[in-house]
Amino acid sequence: MSRSPVLADRISPLDESRVLGRRLIVREARNATLLLDDDGTTRRYTDLTSSYGAVNFGHLNPDITAHQGLDADLVSGVYPEEAYEVADWLTDRLGAPGHRVLYQVGGSFAVASALALAQRVRRGRILVLDGAFHGLGVDALAATSTHRPLALQNTPWVTETDRWIERVAPGGPVPDLDGISCLLFEPVQGANGYVPVDPAWLERLVTAARSRGVVVIADEVQAGFHRHGSLSPSRAAGLEPDVHLFSKSLTNGLAALSAVVYPEAFDEAVGQDLALAHTFQTSVPAYRAAAAVSRWLDRTPVAGLADGVATALEKYAKQIAGLYGTRDVHLTGPTLSFGHDRAGELVHRGVERGVLVFTGGHDGRRIRVAPPLTIAPEQLASALDLLTEALESLGDPHDDPTEKE
């Protein structure tokens, strides 16, 4: 199917679209299938990124709607009923009845708010894990290591904030916690290439932090909402963070919304009657989408869906391990990643064949595979075959890539 070509491209190139190697225009997205325009011609693609975990439950899932029958849009300072419903649902599912939910507009704002809460409770430095990505705000980016050099926002302002940051290597010795306000971590490091943090080591670190009164913050913006098989990977690992951060599939990609789930006792530490809100903090469609997601999760055997994807990816992981230049294969539930020296080129080869994967890792040499949990098994199998074709097309990994076409 052909479309009229775009006459001009005035969209800034300062984003991640360049990873795909070409400008594509979305025409339609349904479950794991995308119809994308490539230079005036519409082609069918399979999405194996789930928009980095924002549409874990399939594009435009017909059972998750936000705009159908909409009777309000945005009223400043007034939440819709669904906001209360989602807050109750989320704290109940986490087993955290003594917690509140502070809604924010996106993941970076959620991280910034959690760090601010922690500073009110216990002033000091922020302990983070090497390899983490926590967002693009000044404070969130200062806490970030993976991809930080690529961020437009990486300016001297961020450098000035670095003095508040202390880093620890995952698996290393538990550091001295004197002067530490909070521990901020991802249980599975998303931008680093879906690299899981050893749960036993993380438990030791969290236990040490809690014993010293350090506020523990689990950044599950990308890892949560069943991206790796459970609503909260931290809770599934037996950890009990003080604060949970969620976003992305909280609304299944239909609206920018995040949730900071924190102990009610923190309110007293803040000690003020009013805090500034974001304009879209009370956007009705966002809460309708989040409520639809929670209801869908309640009536859907999502664990079975995740297990089905995980089984297919486990089989594929064994198939490619050590072949075609792959290395360091990680399987974290329904998500697969592996290292490859030509990861960027592999993404391009995948696009040529109609399958979308994405890079990750501090040097961009990891491939992330994260299908929507609702993908049809036969479509997933076909897409993985295409990914293998893309791997094979790169040839011998020891060959000089400049000699390839």
C-alpha positions in Angstrom: 0.0 0.0 0.0 1.5 3.4 -1.0 1.0 6.8 0.5 2.0 10.2 -0.6 5.6 10.9 0.4 6.4 13.4 3.1 7.3 16.7 1.5 9.6 18.0 4.2 11.2 16.7 7.4 11.3 19.4 10.0 11.3 17.2 13.0 14.5 17.5 15.0 16.9 14.6 14.7 17.8 14.9 18.4 16.0 11.8 19.5 16.3 8.0 19.3 14.6 7.6 16.0 18.1 7.6 14.3 18.7 4.2 15.9 16.3 2.7 13.3 18.4 4.0 10.5 15.6 5.7 8.6 12.6 7.9 9.1 9.4 5.9 9.5 5.8 7.2 9.9 3.3 5.3 12.0 0.0 4.6 10.2 -1.5 2.0 12.5 -0.6 -0.1 15.5 -2.5 -3.1 16.7 -1.2 -5.5 19.3 2.3 -6.4 18.1 1.7 -5.3 14.5 2.8 -1.9 13.1 2.0 -0.4 9.8 4.8 2.1 9.1 5.4 4.3 6.1 8.9 4.0 4.7 9.5 6.6 2.0 5.9 6.6 0.9 5.3 2.8 1.0 3.5 1.3 4.0 4.9 -2.0 5.3 4.0 -4.3 8.1 6.4 -4.7 11.0 6.4 -6.7 14.3 7.2 -4.7 17.4 9.6 -6.5 19.7 10.3 -3.4 21.8 6.9 -2.8 23.4 8.0 0.9 23.1 10.6 0.2 25.8 8.0 -1.3 28.1 5.2 1.3 27.6 2.8 -1.0 25.7 3.4 -4.3 27.5 -0.2 -5.3 26.9 -0.3 -4.7 23.1 -0.9 -1.6 21.0 -4.4 -0.3 21.3 -5.5 -3.2 23.3 -9.3 -3.1 22.7 -10.0 -3.9 26.4 -7.9 -0.9 27.5 -9.5 2.3 26.4 -9.2 5.9 27.6 -11.2 8.0 25.3 -14.4 6.0 24.6 -17.3 7.9 26.1 -15.0 10.6 27.5 -17.0 13.3 29.4 -14.2 15.4 30.8 -10.6 16.3 29.8 -8.6 18.3 32.3 -9.6 20.3 35.4 -6.8 21.8 37.4 -6.5 20.5 40.9 -9.4 18.1 40.5 -8.8 14.4 40.0 -11.3 12.1 38.3 -12.7 9.1 40.3 -10.4 6.8 38.4 -7.4 8.4 40.1 -8.6 7.2 43.5 -9.4 3.8 42.0 -5.9 3.3 40.6 -4.3 4.5 43.9 -6.3 1.9 45.9 -5.6 -0.8 43.4 -1.8 -0.2 43.2 -1.2 0.0 46.9 -3.4 -3.1 47.5 -1.5 -5.1 44.8 1.8 -4.1 46.3 0.7 -5.0 49.8 1.4 -1.5 51.0 -1.8 -0.2 52.6 0.1 2.5 54.6 1.2 4.2 51.4 0.0 7.0 49.3 0.3 7.6 45.5 1.7 10.9 44.2 0.9 11.1 40.5 3.3 12.7 38.1 3.5 13.2 34.4 6.3 10.9 33.4 9.1 8.7 34.7 11.7 11.5 35.0 9.3 13.5 37.1 8.6 10.5 39.3 12.3 10.0 40.0 12.7 13.7 40.8 9.8 13.6 43.2 11.0 10.5 44.9 14.5 12.0 45.4 12.9 15.2 46.8 10.8 13.2 49.2 13.8 11.3 50.4 15.7 14.6 51.0 12.9 15.8 53.2 13.0 12.6 55.2 16.8 12.2 55.4 19.1 14.8 53.9 22.3 13.5 52.3 23.8 12.0 49.1 22.0 9.6 46.7 23.4 6.1 46.3 22.9 4.6 42.8 24.0 1.6 40.9 26.4 1.7 38.0 24.6 1.0 34.7 21.4 2.6 35.8 19.2 5.0 33.8 16.8 7.1 35.8 15.6 9.9 33.5 16.5 13.1 31.8 15.9 15.8 34.4 18.9 17.4 36.1 18.6 15.3 39.2 17.5 12.1 37.4 20.3 12.4 34.9 22.9 12.9 37.6 21.8 9.6 39.0 22.2 8.0 35.6 25.3 6.4 34.1 24.1 4.4 31.0 23.5 6.7 28.0 24.2 9.8 30.0 26.8 11.1 27.5 24.1 10.8 24.7 21.6 13.0 26.5 21.0 16.5 25.2 20.4 17.5 28.8 23.9 16.4 29.9 25.1 19.9 30.7 27.2 21.6 33.4 24.1 21.9 35.5 24.1 18.1 35.8 27.8 18.1 36.6 27.1 20.5 39.5 24.6 17.9 40.9 27.1 15.1 40.7 28.5 15.9 44.1 25.3 14.6 45.6 25.7 11.2 43.9 27.6 8.1 45.1 27.8 5.0 42.9 28.3 1.4 43.7 29.0 -1.4 41.2 26.4 -4.2 41.2 27.8 -7.2 43.0 30.5 -5.2 44.8 31.0 -4.6 48.5 28.2 -2.8 50.3 29.5 0.8 50.7 29.7 3.0 53.7 26.2 4.4 54.2 27.2 7.4 56.3 25.7 10.6 54.9 23.4 8.7 52.4 19.9 9.9 52.1 18.5 7.3 49.8 19.3 4.2 47.7 17.9 4.4 44.1 18.0 1.3 42.0 16.4 -0.6 39.0 15.9 -4.3 39.7 16.5 -4.9 36.0 18.5 -2.2 34.3 16.5 -1.3 31.2 18.6 1.1 29.2 21.7 -0.9 30.1 20.3 -3.7 28.0 17.8 -5.5 30.3 20.6 -6.6 32.7 19.2 -8.0 35.9 20.8 -7.1 39.2 21.6 -10.1 41.3 18.7 -10.4 43.7 20.8 -11.8 46.6 23.3 -9.0 46.4 20.5 -6.4 46.0 18.8 -7.8 49.1 22.0 -7.4 51.2 22.3 -3.8 50.0 18.6 -3.0 50.7 18.8 -4.6 54.1 21.9 -2.6 55.0 20.3 0.6 53.8 17.0 0.0 55.7 18.9 -0.8 58.9 20.6 2.6 58.7 17.4 4.6 58.0 18.3 5.1 54.3 15.2 5.6 52.1 15.0 2.8 49.6 13.6 3.7 46.1 12.8 1.0 43.5 12.7 2.6 40.0 10.4 0.2 38.2 9.3 2.7 35.6 10.6 0.4 32.8 10.9 -2.9 34.7 7.4 -2.9 36.3 3.9 -3.8 35.1 4.9 -7.3 34.0 7.7 -6.3 31.7 9.8 -9.0 33.4 6.9 -11.1 34.5 5.6 -9.4 37.7 3.9 -6.1 38.6 6.9 -5.3 40.8 10.2 -7.2 40.3 11.4 -5.8 43.6 8.4 -7.2 45.5 8.7 -10.5 43.6 12.3 -10.8 44.8 11.2 -10.4 48.4 12.5 -6.8 48.7 10.4 -4.1 50.5 11.4 -0.7 49.2 10.0 2.4 50.9 9.1 3.9 47.5 8.0 2.4 44.2 8.1 4.3 40.9 5.9 3.2 38.0 5.0 4.7 34.6 5.0 3.5 31.0 2.5 0.5 31.0 0.7 2.1 33.9 -1.5 3.4 31.1 -0.3 1.0 28.4 1.3 3.9 26.5 -2.0 5.8 26.1 -1.0 8.8 28.2 2.0 10.1 30.1 1.4 9.3 33.8 3.6 8.0 36.6 3.0 7.0 40.2 5.3 7.6 43.2 4.1 5.1 45.9 5.5 6.3 49.2 4.8 5.8 53.0 2.1 8.1 54.3 4.5 9.0 57.2 6.6 11.0 54.6 3.9 13.6 54.4 4.8 14.8 57.9 8.4 15.1 56.9 7.5 17.3 54.0 5.7 19.6 56.4 3.9 21.9 54.0 0.3 22.3 53.1 0.7 22.9 49.3 3.1 21.6 46.6 3.2 22.7 43.0 1.6 20.4 40.5 2.1 19.8 36.8 -0.5 21.1 34.4 -1.5 17.7 33.2 -1.3 16.0 36.6 -5.1 15.7 36.6 -5.6 14.7 33.0 -8.8 12.6 32.9 -7.8 10.4 29.9 -4.6 9.3 31.7 -6.5 8.0 34.8 -9.1 6.4 32.7 -6.3 4.5 30.8 -4.7 3.5 34.1 -8.0 2.3 35.5 -8.6 0.3 32.4 -5.2 -1.3 32.7 -5.8 -2.3 36.3 -9.2 -3.8 35.5 -7.7 -5.7 32.5 -5.0 -7.1 34.7 -7.5 -8.2 37.3 -9.5 -10.3 34.8 -6.6 -11.5 32.5 -4.3 -14.4 33.2 -1.3 -12.2 32.6 1.1 -14.6 34.3 0.2 -17.2 31.7 0.8 -14.7 28.9 4.2 -13.8 30.3 5.1 -17.4 30.7 4.2 -18.1 27.1 6.5 -15.4 25.8 9.2 -16.3 28.3 9.2 -20.0 27.1 9.6 -18.9 23.5 12.4 -16.5 24.3 14.1 -19.1 26.5 14.2 -21.5 23.5 15.5 -18.7 21.3 18.2 -17.8 23.8 19.5 -21.3 23.7 19.4 -21.3 19.9 21.5 -18.1 19.5 23.8 -18.3 22.5 27.4 -18.0 21.3 26.3 -17.9 17.6 26.2 -15.1 15.1 28.4 -12.9 17.3 26.1 -13.0 20.3 27.3 -12.9 23.9 26.1 -12.3 27.4 22.6 -13.5 26.8 20.1 -12.5 29.6 16.6 -13.8 29.9 14.5 -11.9 32.4 11.0 -13.5 32.2 9.3 -12.4 28.9 12.3 -10.3 27.9 15.6 -11.2 26.2 18.8 -9.3 25.6 22.2 -10.1 24.3 25.5 -8.4 23.5 26.7 -7.9 19.9 29.5 -5.7 18.6 27.4 -4.6 15.6 24.1 -4.1 17.5 23.3 -0.9 15.7 23.7 -2.4 12.3 21.6 -5.4 13.5 18.7 -3.1 14.3 18.9 -1.7 10.8 19.0 -5.3 9.3 15.9 -6.1 11.4 14.0 -3.0 10.1 14.8 -4.2 6.6 13.1 -7.5 7.4 10.1 -6.0 9.2 11.0 -6.6 12.8 11.8 -3.9 15.4 14.3 -4.4 18.2 16.4 -1.8 19.9 19.9 -1.3 21.3 21.0 -0.8 24.9 24.0 -0.9 27.1 26.5 1.8 28.0 28.2 1.4 24.6 25.1 0.6 22.6 26.2 -3.0 22.0 23.3 -4.8 23.4 20.1 -5.8 21.7 16.8 -5.7 23.7 13.9 -7.9 22.7 10.6 -7.2 24.6 7.5 -8.4 22.8 4.0 -7.3 24.0 2.8 -10.0 26.3 -0.3 -10.3 24.1 1.7 -11.2 20.9 0.4 -14.3 19.0 2.8 -17.2 19.4 3.1 -17.7 15.7 3.9 -14.0 15.1 6.6 -14.1 17.8 8.1 -17.2 16.2 8.1 -15.6 12.8 9.7 -12.4 14.1 12.4 -14.3 15.9 13.2 -16.1 12.7 13.6 -12.8 10.9 15.9 -11.6 13.7 18.0 -14.7 13.1 18.1 -13.9 9.4 19.3 -10.4 10.4 22.0 -11.9 12.6 23.1 -14.3 9.9 23.3 -11.4 7.3 26.0 -9.8 9.3 28.3 -12.7 8.5 31.3 -13.8 10.5 31.7 -11.5 13.5 35.4 -11.5 13.0 35.2 -10.1 9.5 35.9 -6.4 8.9 32.4 -4.8 9.0 33.6 -2.1 6.5 33.7 -4.8 3.8 30.0 -5.6 4.2 27.4 -4.2 2.0 
